[in-house]
């Protein structure tokens, strides 16, 4: 296990960086957010996870130890390999993933390319008690709201009425933003709000 690499950033590309460690250039796959903090010529300390395959050794790099820990935990879910785990962290930071799993927010998880509804449900089921509760910037646990099943129900209602999945996603997101912080209306009202958005 290579826990971290420290050295000068020798190169950076769209999906990874090269860190010069004692004259050896180590290629490290990273999320866009991690890459944003690495500048060619600067010294860097990058927590890493080494994935060993029959035909390859791939080093994945992270902004901090928490991101690395989430990356490794994500792969304990069936169907989640290192590339998909990295894609999940590219779309959602660790706390957002914790919140999505804790609140069973399937919609948030399906925003990751390569994760469908069934895959998201499986991830929630398998990781619910493993990722831990989301925390604030000081590390204190944040209150977790219960799941909002209305999103899936409204989405299904809209697609059954003939709207595309993409339009339904946009309408559901718009309604969620509209009622944020308020008591959730009944399903019929939510569906009407979504349909009003789509008819504009």
Secondary structure, DSSP 8 states (H G I E B T S, - for coil): ---EEEEEEEEE-SSEEEEEETTEEEEEEE-HHHHHT--TTSEEEEEEEEEEETTEEEEEEESSHHHHHHHHHHTTSTT--HHHHHHHHHHS-HHHHHHHHHTT-HHHHTTSTT--HHHHHHHHHHHTTTS---B-TTS-B-------THHHHHHHHHHHTT--HHHHHHHHHHHHHHTTTS----HHHHHHHHHHHHT-
